[in-house]
Amino acid sequence: MSRTTPKREGISNENEIKLFLHCGQCVEEAISKGVSPADYQSIEAGWTPIGLQVWCKRHDKNIIHIDFQGQQLPANTTIKKDDQER
Ligand SMILES: [Zn+2]
């Protein structure tokens, strides 16, 4: 499925994540194994018929499924200029 999103100035392509999405089961297992939950979890994200979903591949479970309710939201799909030169 392809989806076009309107581009909007002012949306950064830097990593501005302040709070990570995670699978609760992965976090519990990572803590019990003494490893980083961020390194332990295995997730994928993608478009669905209604929006965007983040899925735990390790446990084959939904983490979050966002319904855009038919709206097309602005997005930045570019990469940083220095990343393009590598
Ligand atoms: Zn998981």
PDB file of the backbone (N, CA, C, O) and the ligand in Angstrom, with CONECT records:
HET     ZN  A 101       1
ATOM      1  N   MET A   1       0.846  -1.180   0.000  1.00  0.00           N
ATOM      2  CA  MET A   1       0.000   0.000   0.000  1.00  0.00           C
ATOM      3  C   MET A   1       0.884   1.234   0.000  1.00  0.00           C
ATOM      4  O   MET A   1       1.777   1.361   0.838  1.00  0.00           O
ATOM      5  N   SER A   2       0.648   2.125  -0.915  1.00  0.00           N
ATOM      6  CA  SER A   2       1.399   3.377  -0.880  1.00  0.00           C
ATOM      7  C   SER A   2       0.482   4.469  -0.359  1.00  0.00           C
ATOM      8  O   SER A   2      -0.732   4.447  -0.559  1.00  0.00           O
ATOM      9  N   ARG A   3       1.081   5.389   0.290  1.00  0.00           N
ATOM     10  CA  ARG A   3       0.315   6.480   0.879  1.00  0.00           C
ATOM     11  C   ARG A   3       1.115   7.745   0.672  1.00  0.00           C
ATOM     12  O   ARG A   3       2.312   7.783   0.957  1.00  0.00           O
ATOM     13  N   THR A   4       0.481   8.748   0.193  1.00  0.00           N
ATOM     14  CA  THR A   4       1.172  10.025   0.070  1.00  0.00           C
ATOM     15  C   THR A   4       0.760  10.894   1.227  1.00  0.00           C
ATOM     16  O   THR A   4      -0.412  10.957   1.597  1.00  0.00           O
ATOM     17  N   THR A   5       1.742  11.563   1.793  1.00  0.00           N
ATOM     18  CA  THR A   5       1.456  12.459   2.902  1.00  0.00           C
ATOM     19  C   THR A   5       1.932  13.850   2.532  1.00  0.00           C
ATOM     20  O   THR A   5       2.993  14.010   1.929  1.00  0.00           O
ATOM     21  N   PRO A   6       1.159  14.842   2.887  1.00  0.00           N
ATOM     22  CA  PRO A   6       1.608  16.197   2.596  1.00  0.00           C
ATOM     23  C   PRO A   6       2.882  16.518   3.367  1.00  0.00           C
ATOM     24  O   PRO A   6       2.990  16.199   4.551  1.00  0.00           O
ATOM     25  N   LYS A   7       3.847  17.147   2.701  1.00  0.00           N
ATOM     26  CA  LYS A   7       5.076  17.538   3.378  1.00  0.00           C
ATOM     27  C   LYS A   7       4.847  18.887   4.063  1.00  0.00           C
ATOM     28  O   LYS A   7       4.087  19.729   3.584  1.00  0.00           O
ATOM     29  N   ARG A   8       5.503  19.058   5.156  1.00  0.00           N
ATOM     30  CA  ARG A   8       5.318  20.280   5.917  1.00  0.00           C
ATOM     31  C   ARG A   8       6.663  20.779   6.411  1.00  0.00           C
ATOM     32  O   ARG A   8       7.438  20.029   7.003  1.00  0.00           O
ATOM     33  N   GLU A   9       6.930  22.050   6.162  1.00  0.00           N
ATOM     34  CA  GLU A   9       8.143  22.679   6.687  1.00  0.00           C
ATOM     35  C   GLU A   9       8.073  22.659   8.210  1.00  0.00           C
ATOM     36  O   GLU A   9       6.993  22.744   8.794  1.00  0.00           O
ATOM     37  N   GLY A  10       9.228  22.546   8.839  1.00  0.00           N
ATOM     38  CA  GLY A  10       9.263  22.622  10.293  1.00  0.00           C
ATOM     39  C   GLY A  10       9.154  21.278  10.984  1.00  0.00           C
ATOM     40  O   GLY A  10       9.168  21.218  12.214  1.00  0.00           O
ATOM     41  N   ILE A  11       9.044  20.191  10.217  1.00  0.00           N
ATOM     42  CA  ILE A  11       9.042  18.864  10.828  1.00  0.00           C
ATOM     43  C   ILE A  11      10.458  18.315  10.693  1.00  0.00           C
ATOM     44  O   ILE A  11      10.937  18.087   9.582  1.00  0.00           O
ATOM     45  N   SER A  12      11.111  18.108  11.798  1.00  0.00           N
ATOM     46  CA  SER A  12      12.523  17.717  11.809  1.00  0.00           C
ATOM     47  C   SER A  12      12.736  16.306  11.280  1.00  0.00           C
ATOM     48  O   SER A  12      11.872  15.441  11.426  1.00  0.00           O
ATOM     49  N   ASN A  13      13.905  16.078  10.659  1.00  0.00           N
ATOM     50  CA  ASN A  13      14.296  14.716  10.311  1.00  0.00           C
ATOM     51  C   ASN A  13      15.421  14.234  11.227  1.00  0.00           C
ATOM     52  O   ASN A  13      16.109  13.261  10.918  1.00  0.00           O
ATOM     53  N   GLU A  14      15.601  14.922  12.357  1.00  0.00           N
ATOM     54  CA  GLU A  14      16.517  14.470  13.403  1.00  0.00           C
ATOM     55  C   GLU A  14      15.761  13.514  14.330  1.00  0.00           C
ATOM     56  O   GLU A  14      14.530  13.494  14.340  1.00  0.00           O
ATOM     57  N   ASN A  15      16.496  12.734  15.098  1.00  0.00           N
ATOM     58  CA  ASN A  15      15.850  11.847  16.073  1.00  0.00           C
ATOM     59  C   ASN A  15      15.379  12.680  17.256  1.00  0.00           C
ATOM     60  O   ASN A  15      16.191  13.123  18.068  1.00  0.00           O
ATOM     61  N   GLU A  16      14.098  12.890  17.355  1.00  0.00           N
ATOM     62  CA  GLU A  16      13.532  13.681  18.443  1.00  0.00           C
ATOM     63  C   GLU A  16      12.651  12.834  19.352  1.00  0.00           C
ATOM     64  O   GLU A  16      11.772  13.353  20.040  1.00  0.00           O
ATOM     65  N   ILE A  17      12.891  11.539  19.348  1.00  0.00           N
ATOM     66  CA  ILE A  17      12.099  10.636  20.185  1.00  0.00           C
ATOM     67  C   ILE A  17      12.379  10.921  21.654  1.00  0.00           C
ATOM     68  O   ILE A  17      13.530  10.909  22.093  1.00  0.00           O
ATOM     69  N   LYS A  18      11.319  11.175  22.405  1.00  0.00           N
ATOM     70  CA  LYS A  18      11.444  11.455  23.835  1.00  0.00           C
ATOM     71  C   LYS A  18      10.968  10.263  24.677  1.00  0.00           C
ATOM     72  O   LYS A  18      11.387  10.090  25.821  1.00  0.00           O
ATOM     73  N   LEU A  19      10.106   9.467  24.103  1.00  0.00           N
ATOM     74  CA  LEU A  19       9.569   8.316  24.829  1.00  0.00           C
ATOM     75  C   LEU A  19       9.393   7.185  23.820  1.00  0.00           C
ATOM     76  O   LEU A  19       8.638   7.319  22.857  1.00  0.00           O
ATOM     77  N   PHE A  20      10.087   6.079  24.040  1.00  0.00           N
ATOM     78  CA  PHE A  20      10.046   4.977  23.097  1.00  0.00           C
ATOM     79  C   PHE A  20       8.772   4.153  23.245  1.00  0.00           C
ATOM     80  O   PHE A  20       8.282   3.931  24.352  1.00  0.00           O
ATOM     81  N   LEU A  21       8.250   3.709  22.116  1.00  0.00           N
ATOM     82  CA  LEU A  21       7.187   2.715  22.130  1.00  0.00           C
ATOM     83  C   LEU A  21       7.839   1.375  22.428  1.00  0.00           C
ATOM     84  O   LEU A  21       8.939   1.100  21.947  1.00  0.00           O
ATOM     85  N   HIS A  22       7.186   0.553  23.201  1.00  0.00           N
ATOM     86  CA  HIS A  22       7.785  -0.733  23.522  1.00  0.00           C
ATOM     87  C   HIS A  22       6.701  -1.768  23.763  1.00  0.00           C
ATOM     88  O   HIS A  22       5.543  -1.444  24.027  1.00  0.00           O
ATOM     89  N   CYS A  23       7.106  -2.998  23.665  1.00  0.00           N
ATOM     90  CA  CYS A  23       6.249  -4.138  23.996  1.00  0.00           C
ATOM     91  C   CYS A  23       6.483  -4.468  25.469  1.00  0.00           C
ATOM     92  O   CYS A  23       7.619  -4.706  25.881  1.00  0.00           O
ATOM     93  N   GLY A  24       5.436  -4.480  26.242  1.00  0.00           N
ATOM     94  CA  GLY A  24       5.565  -4.745  27.666  1.00  0.00           C
ATOM     95  C   GLY A  24       6.188  -6.092  27.965  1.00  0.00           C
ATOM     96  O   GLY A  24       6.971  -6.225  28.906  1.00  0.00           O
ATOM     97  N   GLN A  25       5.846  -7.091  27.171  1.00  0.00           N
ATOM     98  CA  GLN A  25       6.397  -8.436  27.372  1.00  0.00           C
ATOM     99  C   GLN A  25       7.893  -8.442  27.085  1.00  0.00           C
ATOM    100  O   GLN A  25       8.655  -9.106  27.787  1.00  0.00           O
ATOM    101  N   CYS A  26       8.326  -7.702  26.050  1.00  0.00           N
ATOM    102  CA  CYS A  26       9.752  -7.598  25.740  1.00  0.00           C
ATOM    103  C   CYS A  26      10.503  -6.908  26.883  1.00  0.00           C
ATOM    104  O   CYS A  26      11.604  -7.321  27.248  1.00  0.00           O
ATOM    105  N   VAL A  27       9.899  -5.858  27.442  1.00  0.00           N
ATOM    106  CA  VAL A  27      10.558  -5.139  28.530  1.00  0.00           C
ATOM    107  C   VAL A  27      10.749  -6.062  29.723  1.00  0.00           C
ATOM    108  O   VAL A  27      11.826  -6.101  30.318  1.00  0.00           O
ATOM    109  N   GLU A  28       9.695  -6.810  30.075  1.00  0.00           N
ATOM    110  CA  GLU A  28       9.805  -7.742  31.208  1.00  0.00           C
ATOM    111  C   GLU A  28      10.901  -8.770  30.966  1.00  0.00           C
ATOM    112  O   GLU A  28      11.698  -9.048  31.862  1.00  0.00           O
ATOM    113  N   GLU A  29      10.949  -9.332  29.775  1.00  0.00           N
ATOM    114  CA  GLU A  29      11.959 -10.342  29.459  1.00  0.00           C
ATOM    115  C   GLU A  29      13.361  -9.738  29.460  1.00  0.00           C
ATOM    116  O   GLU A  29      14.305 -10.352  29.957  1.00  0.00           O
ATOM    117  N   ALA A  30      13.494  -8.527  28.900  1.00  0.00           N
ATOM    118  CA  ALA A  30      14.808  -7.873  28.845  1.00  0.00           C
ATOM    119  C   ALA A  30      15.328  -7.618  30.258  1.00  0.00           C
ATOM    120  O   ALA A  30      16.498  -7.864  30.553  1.00  0.00           O
ATOM    121  N   ILE A  31      14.452  -7.124  31.123  1.00  0.00           N
ATOM    122  CA  ILE A  31      14.861  -6.839  32.498  1.00  0.00           C
ATOM    123  C   ILE A  31      15.290  -8.124  33.195  1.00  0.00           C
ATOM    124  O   ILE A  31      16.294  -8.143  33.907  1.00  0.00           O
ATOM    125  N   SER A  32      14.534  -9.193  32.993  1.00  0.00           N
ATOM    126  CA  SER A  32      14.882 -10.462  33.640  1.00  0.00           C
ATOM    127  C   SER A  32      16.206 -11.027  33.115  1.00  0.00           C
ATOM    128  O   SER A  32      16.901 -11.753  33.826  1.00  0.00           O
ATOM    129  N   LYS A  33      16.546 -10.693  31.875  1.00  0.00           N
ATOM    130  CA  LYS A  33      17.804 -11.165  31.278  1.00  0.00           C
ATOM    131  C   LYS A  33      18.951 -10.183  31.511  1.00  0.00           C
ATOM    132  O   LYS A  33      20.103 -10.488  31.206  1.00  0.00           O
ATOM    133  N   GLY A  34      18.632  -8.994  32.058  1.00  0.00           N
ATOM    134  CA  GLY A  34      19.652  -7.990  32.316  1.00  0.00           C
ATOM    135  C   GLY A  34      20.186  -7.314  31.065  1.00  0.00           C
ATOM    136  O   GLY A  34      21.337  -6.878  31.029  1.00  0.00           O
ATOM    137  N   VAL A  35      19.346  -7.228  30.036  1.00  0.00           N
ATOM    138  CA  VAL A  35      19.769  -6.566  28.801  1.00  0.00           C
ATOM    139  C   VAL A  35      18.902  -5.327  28.569  1.00  0.00           C
ATOM    140  O   VAL A  35      17.855  -5.163  29.194  1.00  0.00           O
ATOM    141  N   SER A  36      19.344  -4.479  27.683  1.00  0.00           N
ATOM    142  CA  SER A  36      18.608  -3.263  27.373  1.00  0.00           C
ATOM    143  C   SER A  36      17.309  -3.597  26.651  1.00  0.00           C
ATOM    144  O   SER A  36      17.327  -4.308  25.646  1.00  0.00           O
ATOM    145  N   PRO A  37      16.174  -3.089  27.152  1.00  0.00           N
ATOM    146  CA  PRO A  37      14.909  -3.326  26.439  1.00  0.00           C
ATOM    147  C   PRO A  37      14.950  -2.820  24.998  1.00  0.00           C
ATOM    148  O   PRO A  37      14.379  -3.445  24.104  1.00  0.00           O
ATOM    149  N   ALA A  38      15.621  -1.692  24.770  1.00  0.00           N
ATOM    150  CA  ALA A  38      15.697  -1.151  23.406  1.00  0.00           C
ATOM    151  C   ALA A  38      16.451  -2.107  22.481  1.00  0.00           C
ATOM    152  O   ALA A  38      16.094  -2.263  21.313  1.00  0.00           O
ATOM    153  N   ASP A  39      17.506  -2.751  23.016  1.00  0.00           N
ATOM    154  CA  ASP A  39      18.263  -3.696  22.198  1.00  0.00           C
ATOM    155  C   ASP A  39      17.529  -5.029  22.054  1.00  0.00           C
ATOM    156  O   ASP A  39      17.680  -5.719  21.046  1.00  0.00           O
ATOM    157  N   TYR A  40      16.742  -5.386  23.057  1.00  0.00           N
ATOM    158  CA  TYR A  40      16.085  -6.705  23.067  1.00  0.00           C
ATOM    159  C   TYR A  40      14.873  -6.769  22.157  1.00  0.00           C
ATOM    160  O   TYR A  40      14.673  -7.757  21.451  1.00  0.00           O
ATOM    161  N   GLN A  41      14.064  -5.720  22.172  1.00  0.00           N
ATOM    162  CA  GLN A  41      12.814  -5.806  21.420  1.00  0.00           C
ATOM    163  C   GLN A  41      13.063  -5.802  19.918  1.00  0.00           C
ATOM    164  O   GLN A  41      14.066  -5.281  19.429  1.00  0.00           O
ATOM    165  N   SER A  42      12.135  -6.389  19.219  1.00  0.00           N
ATOM    166  CA  SER A  42      12.211  -6.478  17.766  1.00  0.00           C
ATOM    167  C   SER A  42      10.861  -6.023  17.222  1.00  0.00           C
ATOM    168  O   SER A  42       9.880  -6.765  17.264  1.00  0.00           O
ATOM    169  N   ILE A  43      10.825  -4.799  16.712  1.00  0.00           N
ATOM    170  CA  ILE A  43       9.548  -4.244  16.277  1.00  0.00           C
ATOM    171  C   ILE A  43       9.615  -3.819  14.816  1.00  0.00           C
ATOM    172  O   ILE A  43      10.688  -3.601  14.252  1.00  0.00           O
ATOM    173  N   GLU A  44       8.438  -3.710  14.232  1.00  0.00           N
ATOM    174  CA  GLU A  44       8.325  -3.170  12.892  1.00  0.00           C
ATOM    175  C   GLU A  44       7.159  -2.198  12.883  1.00  0.00           C
ATOM    176  O   GLU A  44       6.232  -2.310  13.684  1.00  0.00           O
ATOM    177  N   ALA A  45       7.218  -1.241  11.963  1.00  0.00           N
ATOM    178  CA  ALA A  45       6.162  -0.240  11.847  1.00  0.00           C
ATOM    179  C   ALA A  45       5.756  -0.139  10.398  1.00  0.00           C
ATOM    180  O   ALA A  45       6.575  -0.289   9.491  1.00  0.00           O
ATOM    181  N   GLY A  46       4.465   0.121  10.192  1.00  0.00           N
ATOM    182  CA  GLY A  46       4.026   0.253   8.810  1.00  0.00           C
ATOM    183  C   GLY A  46       2.616   0.784   8.694  1.00  0.00           C
ATOM    184  O   GLY A  46       1.878   0.896   9.672  1.00  0.00           O
ATOM    185  N   TRP A  47       2.268   1.107   7.453  1.00  0.00           N
ATOM    186  CA  TRP A  47       0.929   1.602   7.141  1.00  0.00           C
ATOM    187  C   TRP A  47      -0.066   0.457   7.175  1.00  0.00           C
ATOM    188  O   TRP A  47       0.242  -0.671   6.790  1.00  0.00           O
ATOM    189  N   THR A  48      -1.257   0.768   7.640  1.00  0.00           N
ATOM    190  CA  THR A  48      -2.379  -0.172   7.606  1.00  0.00           C
ATOM    191  C   THR A  48      -3.527   0.515   6.860  1.00  0.00           C
ATOM    192  O   THR A  48      -3.423   1.695   6.524  1.00  0.00           O
ATOM    193  N   PRO A  49      -4.597  -0.194   6.604  1.00  0.00           N
ATOM    194  CA  PRO A  49      -5.718   0.458   5.910  1.00  0.00           C
ATOM    195  C   PRO A  49      -6.256   1.693   6.647  1.00  0.00           C
ATOM    196  O   PRO A  49      -6.821   2.586   6.016  1.00  0.00           O
ATOM    197  N   ILE A  50      -6.088   1.751   7.957  1.00  0.00           N
ATOM    198  CA  ILE A  50      -6.624   2.899   8.709  1.00  0.00           C
ATOM    199  C   ILE A  50      -5.560   3.849   9.232  1.00  0.00           C
ATOM    200  O   ILE A  50      -5.890   4.944   9.687  1.00  0.00           O
ATOM    201  N   GLY A  51      -4.290   3.459   9.178  1.00  0.00           N
ATOM    202  CA  GLY A  51      -3.293   4.359   9.748  1.00  0.00           C
ATOM    203  C   GLY A  51      -1.918   3.748   9.837  1.00  0.00           C
ATOM    204  O   GLY A  51      -1.371   3.273   8.842  1.00  0.00           O
ATOM    205  N   LEU A  52      -1.362   3.762  11.031  1.00  0.00           N
ATOM    206  CA  LEU A  52       0.011   3.329  11.272  1.00  0.00           C
ATOM    207  C   LEU A  52       0.032   2.355  12.449  1.00  0.00           C
ATOM    208  O   LEU A  52      -0.619   2.584  13.468  1.00  0.00           O
ATOM    209  N   GLN A  53       0.785   1.268  12.295  1.00  0.00           N
ATOM    210  CA  GLN A  53       0.844   0.270  13.354  1.00  0.00           C
ATOM    211  C   GLN A  53       2.292  -0.066  13.678  1.00  0.00           C
ATOM    212  O   GLN A  53       3.146  -0.165  12.797  1.00  0.00           O
ATOM    213  N   VAL A  54       2.540  -0.238  14.979  1.00  0.00           N
ATOM    214  CA  VAL A  54       3.829  -0.743  15.454  1.00  0.00           C
ATOM    215  C   VAL A  54       3.566  -2.123  16.033  1.00  0.00           C
ATOM    216  O   VAL A  54       2.666  -2.306  16.853  1.00  0.00           O
ATOM    217  N   TRP A  55       4.368  -3.097  15.594  1.00  0.00           N
ATOM    218  CA  TRP A  55       4.124  -4.499  15.890  1.00  0.00           C
ATOM    219  C   TRP A  55       5.350  -5.129  16.531  1.00  0.00           C
ATOM    220  O   TRP A  55       6.472  -4.881  16.088  1.00  0.00           O
ATOM    221  N   CYS A  56       5.156  -5.943  17.570  1.00  0.00           N
ATOM    222  CA  CYS A  56       6.265  -6.694  18.160  1.00  0.00           C
ATOM    223  C   CYS A  56       6.444  -7.976  17.358  1.00  0.00           C
ATOM    224  O   CYS A  56       5.573  -8.846  17.360  1.00  0.00           O
ATOM    225  N   LYS A  57       7.579  -8.087  16.674  1.00  0.00           N
ATOM    226  CA  LYS A  57       7.847  -9.284  15.885  1.00  0.00           C
ATOM    227  C   LYS A  57       8.195 -10.460  16.791  1.00  0.00           C
ATOM    228  O   LYS A  57       7.884 -11.608  16.471  1.00  0.00           O
ATOM    229  N   ARG A  58       8.842 -10.175  17.923  1.00  0.00           N
ATOM    230  CA  ARG A  58       9.245 -11.245  18.838  1.00  0.00           C
ATOM    231  C   ARG A  58       8.025 -11.972  19.404  1.00  0.00           C
ATOM    232  O   ARG A  58       8.025 -13.199  19.506  1.00  0.00           O
ATOM    233  N   HIS A  59       6.998 -11.226  19.768  1.00  0.00           N
ATOM    234  CA  HIS A  59       5.814 -11.827  20.389  1.00  0.00           C
ATOM    235  C   HIS A  59       4.598 -11.859  19.476  1.00  0.00           C
ATOM    236  O   HIS A  59       3.530 -12.334  19.862  1.00  0.00           O
ATOM    237  N   ASP A  60       4.773 -11.343  18.252  1.00  0.00           N
ATOM    238  CA  ASP A  60       3.686 -11.332  17.275  1.00  0.00           C
ATOM    239  C   ASP A  60       2.442 -10.663  17.863  1.00  0.00           C
ATOM    240  O   ASP A  60       1.338 -11.207  17.830  1.00  0.00           O
ATOM    241  N   LYS A  61       2.669  -9.448  18.410  1.00  0.00           N
ATOM    242  CA  LYS A  61       1.580  -8.736  19.082  1.00  0.00           C
ATOM    243  C   LYS A  61       1.585  -7.257  18.705  1.00  0.00           C
ATOM    244  O   LYS A  61       2.622  -6.682  18.376  1.00  0.00           O
ATOM    245  N   ASN A  62       0.412  -6.668  18.761  1.00  0.00           N
ATOM    246  CA  ASN A  62       0.262  -5.238  18.531  1.00  0.00           C
ATOM    247  C   ASN A  62       0.868  -4.442  19.682  1.00  0.00           C
ATOM    248  O   ASN A  62       0.690  -4.781  20.852  1.00  0.00           O
ATOM    249  N   ILE A  63       1.592  -3.373  19.326  1.00  0.00           N
ATOM    250  CA  ILE A  63       2.069  -2.420  20.331  1.00  0.00           C
ATOM    251  C   ILE A  63       1.169  -1.181  20.296  1.00  0.00           C
ATOM    252  O   ILE A  63       0.677  -0.730  21.330  1.00  0.00           O
ATOM    253  N   ILE A  64       0.966  -0.651  19.118  1.00  0.00           N
ATOM    254  CA  ILE A  64       0.039   0.479  18.965  1.00  0.00           C
ATOM    255  C   ILE A  64      -0.445   0.493  17.522  1.00  0.00           C
ATOM    256  O   ILE A  64       0.310   0.207  16.593  1.00  0.00           O
ATOM    257  N   HIS A  65      -1.703   0.827  17.358  1.00  0.00           N
ATOM    258  CA  HIS A  65      -2.291   0.961  16.035  1.00  0.00           C
ATOM    259  C   HIS A  65      -3.056   2.271  16.047  1.00  0.00           C
ATOM    260  O   HIS A  65      -4.068   2.406  16.736  1.00  0.00           O
ATOM    261  N   ILE A  66      -2.568   3.230  15.283  1.00  0.00           N
ATOM    262  CA  ILE A  66      -3.135   4.579  15.288  1.00  0.00           C
ATOM    263  C   ILE A  66      -4.084   4.741  14.107  1.00  0.00           C
ATOM    264  O   ILE A  66      -3.702   4.516  12.958  1.00  0.00           O
ATOM    265  N   ASP A  67      -5.316   5.130  14.395  1.00  0.00           N
ATOM    266  CA  ASP A  67      -6.335   5.365  13.375  1.00  0.00           C
ATOM    267  C   ASP A  67      -6.295   6.842  12.991  1.00  0.00           C
ATOM    268  O   ASP A  67      -6.607   7.710  13.806  1.00  0.00           O
ATOM    269  N   PHE A  68      -5.910   7.120  11.746  1.00  0.00           N
ATOM    270  CA  PHE A  68      -5.856   8.511  11.288  1.00  0.00           C
ATOM    271  C   PHE A  68      -7.247   9.040  10.926  1.00  0.00           C
ATOM    272  O   PHE A  68      -7.391  10.212  10.577  1.00  0.00           O
ATOM    273  N   GLN A  69      -8.237   8.209  11.006  1.00  0.00           N
ATOM    274  CA  GLN A  69      -9.624   8.607  10.737  1.00  0.00           C
ATOM    275  C   GLN A  69      -9.751   9.344   9.403  1.00  0.00           C
ATOM    276  O   GLN A  69     -10.455  10.347   9.280  1.00  0.00           O
ATOM    277  N   GLY A  70      -9.037   8.803   8.406  1.00  0.00           N
ATOM    278  CA  GLY A  70      -9.139   9.339   7.058  1.00  0.00           C
ATOM    279  C   GLY A  70      -8.324  10.585   6.779  1.00  0.00           C
ATOM    280  O   GLY A  70      -8.267  11.049   5.640  1.00  0.00           O
ATOM    281  N   GLN A  71      -7.696  11.129   7.804  1.00  0.00           N
ATOM    282  CA  GLN A  71      -6.916  12.353   7.609  1.00  0.00           C
ATOM    283  C   GLN A  71      -5.535  12.041   7.050  1.00  0.00           C
ATOM    284  O   GLN A  71      -4.949  11.012   7.387  1.00  0.00           O
ATOM    285  N   GLN A  72      -5.022  12.897   6.221  1.00  0.00           N
ATOM    286  CA  GLN A  72      -3.651  12.825   5.761  1.00  0.00           C
ATOM    287  C   GLN A  72      -2.869  13.855   6.555  1.00  0.00           C
ATOM    288  O   GLN A  72      -3.138  15.054   6.479  1.00  0.00           O
ATOM    289  N   LEU A  73      -1.905  13.374   7.311  1.00  0.00           N
ATOM    290  CA  LEU A  73      -1.157  14.256   8.197  1.00  0.00           C
ATOM    291  C   LEU A  73       0.186  14.613   7.578  1.00  0.00           C
ATOM    292  O   LEU A  73       0.760  13.805   6.847  1.00  0.00           O
ATOM    293  N   PRO A  74       0.696  15.808   7.858  1.00  0.00           N
ATOM    294  CA  PRO A  74       1.999  16.184   7.332  1.00  0.00           C
ATOM    295  C   PRO A  74       3.088  15.277   7.900  1.00  0.00           C
ATOM    296  O   PRO A  74       3.005  14.824   9.042  1.00  0.00           O
ATOM    297  N   ALA A  75       4.118  15.019   7.078  1.00  0.00           N
ATOM    298  CA  ALA A  75       5.208  14.150   7.509  1.00  0.00           C
ATOM    299  C   ALA A  75       6.493  14.565   6.824  1.00  0.00           C
ATOM    300  O   ALA A  75       6.478  15.173   5.753  1.00  0.00           O
ATOM    301  N   ASN A  76       7.596  14.231   7.450  1.00  0.00           N
ATOM    302  CA  ASN A  76       8.908  14.466   6.860  1.00  0.00           C
ATOM    303  C   ASN A  76       9.528  13.101   6.586  1.00  0.00           C
ATOM    304  O   ASN A  76       9.821  12.354   7.520  1.00  0.00           O
ATOM    305  N   THR A  77       9.728  12.775   5.332  1.00  0.00           N
ATOM    306  CA  THR A  77      10.294  11.469   4.957  1.00  0.00           C
ATOM    307  C   THR A  77      11.713  11.623   4.411  1.00  0.00           C
ATOM    308  O   THR A  77      12.235  10.705   3.778  1.00  0.00           O
ATOM    309  N   THR A  78      12.339  12.775   4.652  1.00  0.00           N
ATOM    310  CA  THR A  78      13.712  12.983   4.190  1.00  0.00           C
ATOM    311  C   THR A  78      14.706  12.466   5.221  1.00  0.00           C
ATOM    312  O   THR A  78      14.345  12.210   6.369  1.00  0.00           O
ATOM    313  N   ILE A  79      15.966  12.315   4.803  1.00  0.00           N
ATOM    314  CA  ILE A  79      17.030  11.975   5.727  1.00  0.00           C
ATOM    315  C   ILE A  79      17.947  13.177   5.854  1.00  0.00           C
ATOM    316  O   ILE A  79      17.931  14.080   5.017  1.00  0.00           O
ATOM    317  N   LYS A  80      18.765  13.176   6.935  1.00  0.00           N
ATOM    318  CA  LYS A  80      19.671  14.287   7.138  1.00  0.00           C
ATOM    319  C   LYS A  80      20.651  14.376   5.977  1.00  0.00           C
ATOM    320  O   LYS A  80      21.032  13.351   5.412  1.00  0.00           O
ATOM    321  N   LYS A  81      21.063  15.586   5.614  1.00  0.00           N
ATOM    322  CA  LYS A  81      21.940  15.787   4.478  1.00  0.00           C
ATOM    323  C   LYS A  81      23.249  15.025   4.641  1.00  0.00           C
ATOM    324  O   LYS A  81      23.730  14.445   3.668  1.00  0.00           O
ATOM    325  N   ASP A  82      23.846  15.003   5.833  1.00  0.00           N
ATOM    326  CA  ASP A  82      25.114  14.295   6.012  1.00  0.00           C
ATOM    327  C   ASP A  82      24.945  12.784   5.860  1.00  0.00           C
ATOM    328  O   ASP A  82      25.907  12.100   5.511  1.00  0.00           O
ATOM    329  N   ASP A  83      23.750  12.244   6.111  1.00  0.00           N
ATOM    330  CA  ASP A  83      23.506  10.818   5.910  1.00  0.00           C
ATOM    331  C   ASP A  83      23.455  10.473   4.424  1.00  0.00           C
ATOM    332  O   ASP A  83      23.763   9.345   4.038  1.00  0.00           O
ATOM    333  N   GLN A  84      23.068  11.433   3.593  1.00  0.00           N
ATOM    334  CA  GLN A  84      22.986  11.196   2.160  1.00  0.00           C
ATOM    335  C   GLN A  84      24.371  11.077   1.540  1.00  0.00           C
ATOM    336  O   GLN A  84      24.526  10.461   0.486  1.00  0.00           O
ATOM    337  N   GLU A  85      25.390  11.666   2.190  1.00  0.00           N
ATOM    338  CA  GLU A  85      26.731  11.708   1.615  1.00  0.00           C
ATOM    339  C   GLU A  85      27.547  10.475   1.947  1.00  0.00           C
ATOM    340  O   GLU A  85      28.665  10.346   1.447  1.00  0.00           O
ATOM    341  N   ARG A  86      27.044   9.561   2.767  1.00  0.00           N
ATOM    342  CA  ARG A  86      27.794   8.369   3.141  1.00  0.00           C
ATOM    343  C   ARG A  86      27.711   7.302   2.072  1.00  0.00           C
ATOM    344  O   ARG A  86      28.290   6.227   2.227  1.00  0.00           O
TER     345      ARG A  86
HETATM  346 ZN    ZN A 101       7.506  -8.226  22.514  1.00  0.00          ZN2+
END
